[in-house]
């Protein structure tokens, strides 16, 4: 586990009230890769997946920094594609 492979470079607005497009803009250049990820397979953990802006931004950064593979595990979602798949 390397909890320091990605570092926040700047403070951003709280995402909850932003639109999907605003979330991506809000996160632009907000993170930097600080660890050596060259060729590594990475599992990215996200507590809540809404639009995917945070996960996408960090995964893209890791790939651009040389990561071999980036996989996402999330604990909760409101994604409409998942709705109905998990019955209540």
C-alpha positions in Angstrom: 0.0 0.0 0.0 1.4 3.4 -1.0 -0.9 6.1 0.3 1.5 8.7 -0.9 1.7 7.8 -4.6 -0.8 10.7 -5.3 -0.7 14.0 -3.6 -3.2 16.8 -3.7 -1.5 20.0 -5.1 -4.4 22.4 -4.6 -7.6 22.8 -2.6 -10.7 22.3 -4.7 -14.4 23.2 -4.2 -16.6 20.6 -2.5 -17.8 18.3 -5.4 -21.3 17.5 -4.1 -23.1 20.5 -5.6 -21.2 20.7 -8.8 -22.4 19.3 -12.2 -20.5 16.5 -13.9 -18.6 19.0 -16.2 -17.8 21.3 -13.2 -16.4 18.3 -11.3 -13.9 17.6 -14.0 -12.9 21.2 -14.3 -12.7 21.6 -10.5 -10.2 18.7 -10.4 -8.0 19.9 -13.3 -4.4 19.9 -12.1 -5.4 19.2 -8.5 -3.1 16.2 -8.0 0.4 15.1 -8.6 2.1 11.7 -8.7 4.7 11.5 -6.0 5.6 7.8 -5.9 7.3 5.6 -8.4 4.5 3.9 -10.3 6.4 2.8 -13.4 5.0 -0.5 -14.7 3.0 -1.2 -11.5 -0.5 -2.5 -11.3 -2.5 -0.2 -9.1 -5.8 -0.7 -7.3 -7.4 2.7 -6.7 -9.9 2.8 -3.8 -12.8 5.3 -3.9 -15.4 5.6 -1.1 -18.2 6.9 -3.3 -18.5 6.9 -7.1 -20.9 9.5 -8.5 -19.6 10.8 -11.8 -16.2 9.2 -11.8 -14.4 12.6 -12.0 -12.1 12.0 -9.1 -11.3 8.3 -10.0 -10.8 9.2 -13.7 -8.5 12.2 -12.9 -6.3 10.1 -10.6 -6.2 7.0 -12.8 -5.3 9.2 -15.8 -2.5 10.8 -13.8 -1.2 7.4 -12.7 -1.2 6.1 -16.3 0.6 9.2 -17.5 3.2 8.7 -14.8 3.9 5.2 -16.0 1.6 2.9 -14.2 1.0 -0.4 -16.0 -2.6 -0.9 -15.0 -5.1 1.0 -12.8 -8.1 -0.7 -11.4 -10.9 0.9 -9.4 -12.7 -0.5 -6.3 -15.5 1.6 -5.0 -17.7 1.1 -1.9 -20.9 2.8 -3.0 -22.4 4.4 -6.2 -25.4 6.3 -7.4 -24.4 5.5 -11.0 -27.6 4.8 -13.0 -25.9 2.0 -14.9 -25.6 0.1 -11.6 -29.1 0.8 -10.5 -31.3 -2.2 -10.6 -28.3 -4.6 -10.8 -28.2 -4.8 -7.0 -31.7 -5.6 -5.8 -32.8 -4.1 -2.5 
